[in-house]
Amino acid sequence: MKILVTDFDNVVHEVPAEADWPIMEAIRGAGLPIKAECGGCCLCATCHVYVDESWAGRVQAMEDEEEMMLGEAPEVRPGSRLSCQIRMTPELDGLMLSLAPVY
């Protein structure tokens, strides 16, 4: 399975993603610039990404903890998610997302 990640230079990277692993791990494993400071515990917002609107209805629903943490992220917009909270599934094969600004 794979995800398509657009970086800060608008370059799209095809990134392999393992089933049931957080999307954040795939992005980090590809060496893309994502901080992910808390390691996927939903305690920060440094793995913030923008899910492409065409995928919005297919990604798992956001839980309250994630929504609270996104309240602390800069430049939140529709499609904002924490990549540590999205688990890869066969239904998400080809998921398109963009990295959010890193501060």
C-alpha positions in Angstrom: 0.0 0.0 0.0 1.1 3.6 -0.5 0.3 7.2 0.3 1.0 10.2 -1.8 2.6 13.0 0.3 3.1 16.5 -1.1 6.0 18.3 0.5 6.7 22.0 1.1 8.1 22.4 -2.5 4.9 20.8 -4.0 6.8 17.6 -4.8 4.7 14.5 -4.5 6.3 11.5 -2.9 5.0 8.0 -3.2 5.5 6.5 0.3 5.0 2.9 1.2 2.6 2.4 4.2 2.1 -0.7 6.3 -1.4 -1.9 7.2 -2.6 -0.7 10.7 0.4 1.6 11.2 0.0 5.3 11.7 0.5 7.4 8.6 3.0 9.4 10.6 5.3 6.4 10.7 5.3 6.1 6.9 6.0 9.8 6.4 8.9 9.6 8.9 10.2 6.4 7.4 10.4 8.1 4.0 12.6 10.8 5.5 10.1 13.6 4.9 10.3 16.7 7.2 7.7 15.9 9.9 8.6 16.5 13.5 6.2 14.1 15.3 7.7 15.1 18.6 5.5 13.0 20.9 6.0 9.9 18.8 2.4 9.4 18.0 0.8 9.8 21.4 -1.6 12.6 20.4 0.2 15.0 22.8 1.3 17.6 20.3 0.4 18.7 16.8 3.8 18.4 15.1 2.6 15.6 12.7 -0.1 17.9 11.3 -1.1 17.2 7.7 -3.8 18.2 5.3 -5.8 15.3 3.9 -6.9 16.0 0.3 -10.6 16.8 0.2 -11.3 13.9 -2.1 -10.3 11.5 0.7 -12.0 13.3 3.6 -14.9 10.9 3.8 -12.7 7.8 3.7 -10.3 8.6 6.6 -11.3 7.4 10.1 -13.3 10.0 12.1 -11.4 12.4 14.3 -11.7 11.8 18.1 -11.9 14.5 20.7 -8.2 14.3 21.7 -7.1 14.9 18.2 -9.5 17.8 17.8 -8.2 19.4 21.0 -4.5 19.0 19.8 -5.3 20.5 16.4 -6.6 23.5 18.3 -3.0 24.2 19.1 -1.6 23.7 15.6 -0.8 26.6 13.3 -2.7 27.0 10.0 -5.5 24.6 10.7 -7.9 24.3 7.7 -10.5 21.9 6.4 -8.7 18.5 6.0 -6.3 19.1 8.9 -5.5 16.0 10.8 -2.8 14.6 13.0 -1.0 11.9 10.9 -0.4 9.8 14.1 -4.1 9.3 14.4 -4.8 8.0 10.9 -4.1 4.2 10.7 -3.3 2.8 7.3 -6.0 0.4 5.9 -6.5 -1.1 2.4 -9.3 1.5 1.8 -6.7 4.3 2.2 -4.3 2.9 -0.4 -3.3 5.9 -2.5 -4.3 8.4 0.2 -3.3 12.0 -0.8 -2.1 14.5 1.8 0.2 17.5 2.2 2.6 18.3 5.0 1.4 21.2 7.1 4.0 24.0 7.9 6.6 23.1 10.6 7.2 25.7 13.3 
